[in-house]
Every structure is written in structure tokens, then in C-alpha cells.
Amino acid sequence: MPSFRSGKVLRVLEERPGLQRVDVDLGEGPERAYVLPQLTGTVSAGDRVVVNTTAVELGLGTGGWHVVHWNLERDRWSERGPGHILKGRYTSLQADVGSTEEQVADLEKVESIDGLPVVAAALHSQLPAVAVAYREQAPDGRLVYVMTDGAGLPLALSDLVAALRDRELLDATITCGHAFGGDYEAVSVFSALAVARHVVGADAAVVAMGPGIVGTNTRLGFSGMEVGPILDAAAALGGRPIAALRASFADPRARHRGLSHHSRTALRLACRERVAVAFPLVGGTEEARLRADLADAGLDRRHDVVDVAAPDVLGLFARHGLDVVSMGRPAAADPVLFQAAGAAGVLAARFGAGRAGGS
């Protein structure tokens, strides 16, 4: 069950569109909290607020902040949205964010994305690797990020997305399902891809959940299973689906070493179409282990494994001033995870060659 406490805002630490980070005093000194102004309005120093303390009490990592639920200085607050599509439906924070589908008549009968390369990644932290590798190969290509509702719902929470937008490594963002706060809102992954292709004019898209992947140490109980249906959606719409592998040689958990069971299971059970799997040529025993893992899971027979020279993702991160961390580890401590995602970005640029700048 959720936990709530009331306290006072001590100071506003940071603000950007859609997000405030603040210090709150709940009776034991300063504690971190964030505010989603799209749902509750803004706060100021001295305001009395109600905060949801559940994530901190559970000791969560990515979500280990309090969340401001309501500003007690207000008796009422209202901000009219652009349409009638609600996200967070049937909760006390449901918001009428609208959707691009109801605003753009040209989408009414769209059922194709015309060969658009679509990368599906399991981890939010792999997004920057896809982006830098794609941009290196296709500097004029328009890359769109579609954020699903498989993890955190507010796009504004993503420091990675903010950094990628600041560095012009992403051209637009689309939030689908109950995720919200993108440049464009969409109801489903299918319609989000249609928006990417026909409204934004994307040359490639990368689809991944926001921060906070969920896993349960069971075969099926993890949010990364969505990779399979995402790839199937891209195929159904006439796109070119590309799987970004989750792989690690730094993760202490056996189920994630080498080729993660998340990729094994999603590509074996959840993905019903035959898709391209970007295989990073990292060399040595690590490459041999990954290839053996693919064969052991039968993925080299079910899908088209495409060898890609592993891009210098760490060098590209450094060039663009990106500080990327995954599972508490800096990118340099687990480079294969990001080389695998970068390989998918390279493949998206290769599949989209001739499209860039001409959409």
C-alpha cells in the first residue's frame, strides 16, 4: 500500500519543463522529492505539501525519491489539457493530456510506417548509446524516441532524455500508453510509430521504457518483455524492427551475465515475428560467449542476427559530454551493454540509408 506524509518545501533545487526537484522537511531534516507540475502544479519554498514516500521506504534505486502528491497551500488547481484522452486513468492524478491521433486528421487511416527502422531496447540507459551511434552514422537523420509505459511514466523525469535533447541527439519524443510528457502523446506503440513516421518525419525510431525497469527473478515477470510486442508492432506496420540486445559482463547476477535472460526470453517467447538482431562484434571471449548464448537460446535460427562492428560508444559519450550509468554502474564499467545498443543504432542508420533528410 502507498505511504503519504506531509511536510514543508525547504528549497527548489532544480527546475526544467515538467519537473521540479526540491528539498522537503518531513520532520527529520531535508529529504529529496520531485514535483510533476503537469499533475499537481508547481511548489515554492515554504509551501506545505503531501508527499508519497513509498519508493524511499522500499529502498528503490531509480525511483528512490519522494513524490509531491499535493500542495496544501491550494484549495483548488486546474489546467485544461488539449484533448479528451486521459492518462493515469481512474487514479486521483488522471490528466487530460490529449493525443496526437485525435488532433491530426491525416492519421485516421494510417496502417504503415513505410520501412521505418525501429530499434527496441529493454533498458532506458541504452537509449543514449542508440542515439550517439545513430547520429554518428546518420548526422542528418531524424531520430525519434518513443517512451512506453513499461517503467516510469513521466518523461520529464529522464535526465538522459534532457541531456540528449540539449545535445540535439534526439529530434523528438513521443510518450505512449500511460507514459506522458513527450513532444507528442500517443495511445499505443502502434500509433506512436505512425506519429513518428508521418507527423514527425522520422528517419528512425528507438522505443524503450522510461527509467525504472521492473524485474522479479522469474522467467516472465519483468517489464522488458515488452521488447517482443514492440518488435512485432514495427513489423506489422511495415517497419524494419531491430532488437538491441541486453548483455553484460559486469552484472553480478548470473541471469544477466553474457546475454541477459531478458533478451533471451523476450526474443524467444514474446517476439513472434522474425526480426533483425544487432550483434556487436566486441571480440575475444565476450563475443564468443554472446554468440554461444544466442545459439543456446535458438535465437540465431528464429531471427536474423546481423554482425555490426562495435561502435566506440564510450568515446562518443565522452565527445558529447554524456555521463551514463546503468544499474548503478558507469558505462565504462560495463561497455558491452552499451556497445550492443550502439550496434542497433548503427544498424538503424544502415537500414535507413537514403531516407535521412528525405522524409
N, C-alpha and C positions, 0 to 999 in steps of 0.2 A: 504494500500500500504506500502511497506517496506521503511525504512528510513536509509540513509547512511550518515556518516560524516568521515572526515579524521582527523588524529592526529598523535601523536608520542608515541612509546612504551617507557615507563619510566623504567620499570624493569620487568624481568621474575620472577614471584612469585613461580611457581611450574612447573615441567615437569615430565611426565611419557609417556610411549609409546602411541602415538596417540593424545596427548593433551599437550598444554601449557596454563597456566593461567598467565595473565600479567596485569600490570597497564598501562593504556594509558591516555594521556592528550589530551582531545578534545577541550581544551581552557578554561576549568574551574577547572583544577586540576585533580588528579588521579581518574580514574574510572576503574572498573573491566571489563576485556574482556578475552575470551578464543580463542585459535587458534587450528584448526584441521589440523595438518601438512600433513595428508593424502590427503587433498584437496587443500591446499594453500602453503605448505612448512612451515618451521619454521620462527620465527622472533627473533630479538635480540634487546637489549636496544638501543635506538636511531633511530630505523627504523621508517620511515613514513608509515602509514598503512591506509587503508579504513576499517571502521567497520560498521556493521549492528547494528543500535541502536534501532530497532523496539521493542524488548522484554522489554527493560528498559522503553521506552516511554509508553508502555501499562501497566506497573506496574506488570508484571508477576512475579510469585514467583520462581518456579523451573527454568524457563528459563530467569530469570532476570539478565542476563549478556549481554554485548555487544559481538558480534562475529566478529573476524577479517576476512574480506572478501578478502583482497588482500594486499600484501606487495609492497608498491610503490618503494622500493629500487630495485626491479627486473623488467627487461624488459620482461623476459620470465621465465617460470618454467615448468618442465615436469618430471613426474615419471611414468614409464611404469608399468601397472598392470599385474596380472598373467593370464588374460584371456580376453574374449570379452564381458562379462556381465557387463553392466553399472548399477550403482545405482545413484539415483538422476537424472534419465533420463530426457533429454530435458530441463535441467536447466543449468545455466552457471557453476555449480560446479559438473556436472556429472563426475563420476570417474569409470575407468575400474577396478573394484575390483575382477573380475572373480567370479567363483562359484565352489564349491566342485563337483557339479554334472558334470561339464564339464571336471573335472580333474581325477575323479575316475570312471573307466570303470565298476566296479562291481555294480554301482548303476543303470545301464541302465534299468534293468527290475524289480527293486525292487518295490513291492507294499505292503509289510508287515513290521511291526516293532516287530513282534513276541511277543506280550504280554507286551511290554514295558509300565510300569506305567508312565503316563503323567499328571502332575499337571498343571492346567490352573489357573492363578491368575490375578486379574484385576489391581492390583497396583504394581508398581515396588518396593515399600517399603516393600511388603510382601515377596519378594524373599529371604531375609536373614532368615526369620522365617521358610520358607520351607527348606532352606539349613541346618540350625543348627539342626532342628528336624529330618530331614532325616539322617544326619551324626551321630546323637546320637543313632539312631536305627540301622543304617547300616554303621558302621565305615569303612568297606572295599568296600562299594558300590561306583560306579562311577556315579556321578550326573552331568548332563549337563544342562546348561541354554540356552534356545532358546529365543532370544530377537526379538520381532516383530517390525514392523514399525508403531505401533499404537500411539506412542508418539515421544520422542526424537529419532533421527536416529543414532547418533554416539555412539557406545558402550563405547568409551573412556571417555565419559562424566560421566559415572556412578562411583561415589566414592564407592558405595556399592559393585559393582562387583569387583573393585580393591581390596577392603578390603577382600571380600570373597575369591578371588584368593590368596591373600597373606597368608591367614589362611588355605589354602587348603580345603576349604569348597565347592568349585566348581572344577570339574575336567576339564571342557572345556566350551567354549562359542561358540554359533552359531548365526549369525545375518541373518535374512531372510527378504524378501520383499526389501524395500529400506533402512532398517537398515544396518549398515556396521561397520566393525572393529572387528568382532569376530575372534576367532581362525579359524573358518570355515565360509565361506559365502554360503548362500543358496538362491534359488529363491523364494521358498514358504514355508509355515509352513509344508506342506506335505513332501517336500524334506528335510527340516531341521530335521524333526523327523527321516527320513531314514538315514541321515548323523549321527545323534546322535546314533542310534542303530547299524548301520552296518559299520560306519567308526570309530567313537569314542569308540564304545563298551560300550555304556551307560547301566547302570542298572536302571536308572530312569531319567526323564527329567522334568524340570519345564519351562513352557512357559509363558512369561509375556512381556508386553511392557517396553520400557525404561522409564527414568524419564519424567514426564510432561503429565500425563493423561489429556484429554480434556473432559469437560462437559458443557452442555448448559442449564441445568434445564428444559430439555424436556424429554419425555419418551424414545425417540430413539436416541437423539443426544449426544452420549458420546462414547469415544473410547473403553471403557470397554466392549462394545457389542461384541468385537472380542472373548471374552471368549467362547461364544457359538460355533462359527465355529472352534475354536481350539479344543474343546472337540469332535466335530463331526469328525474332521480330524483324531484325535487319534483313535476314534472308527472305522472309515473307514479303517484304516491301520492295524487293528487287535491289537491295543494297549489297555491299561486299563485306560480310561480317569477318572480323578479325579478333581472335582471342589473345589477350595479354596474359601470359602465364604468371601465377603466383609461385615464386620459387625463392628459397633461402638456404644459405649455408651458415647463418648466424643464429637463427631461431633455436632456442634450446629445446623446443617441443618437437618430438620425433615426427608427429603428424605433419609438420610444416617444413621439415628439412628435405632438401632436394626439391622435387616437385610437390608442392603442398597438396594435401588431400582435398583442399577447397577446389583447386583446378582439376584434379583427377575426377572428383565426384560431379562437379558442375558440367564438365565436358563429356563425361561418360553417361550420366543419367539424365541431367536436366536439359542438355542441348540435343535436340532431335535432328537438326539439320547438319549437313556436312559443311564445316567452316574452315577458314584458314587459321592455323595456329602459328603465331610468330615465335620461332625458335632462335634464341640468341646464341651465337657462336662465341662462347666465352672461353673456350679452350680448356685443355687439361682435364683433370679428374672431375671437375664440376660439370663441364659439358657432357662428359661421358655418363655421369650419374643422371643428369636430366634426360638424356636420350634413353637411357635404360628405364627410367621411371615412366616415360611416355609409352614405351613399348610394353612394359609390365601392365599398365592400365589399358592397353589396347587402343590408345588414342592415336597412334601412328597409322592405324588401319581405319578408324572411324572418321578421321579428319585429315585435312591436307596440311602437313607440317612443312612450313616454309622456312628454310635457313636464312638468317639475317645476320650479317656482320654486327657484332655487338657495338652499339654506339658508345662514345665516350660521355656517358650521361653525367658522371661526376664532374668532368671538365666543363660540360655545358651548364650544370648547376652553378659552378663557380663563376663562369663568364657572366651569367645573368644575375648573380648575387642572390641565389635561392638557397635557403637553409632548410633542408628537407629531412624530416625524421619519420620513421615508421616503427611502430611497436616500441617506442622509447629509444630506438637506436638511430644514430645519424646515418645518412645514406652511405658514407664511406665504410661503415661497419658491416654493411650488407649489400654490396654493389650489385649482385646478381638479380636481386628483386627489382632493381630499377633498370638494369640492362634488359631484362625481359620485357618490361613495359616500354622502354625506349625502342626495342626491336619492333613492337607493334606500331609505334608511331612512324618508324621508318617505312614499314610495310603499307601503312595508310597513305603515306606520301607517294609510294611507288604505285599503288592501286589508283590513286587519284591523279597521276601524271597526265597533263593535258587538260584537267578540269580547272586547276588553280587559276584564278583570275578570270575565268570564263563562265562562271555560274550565272 
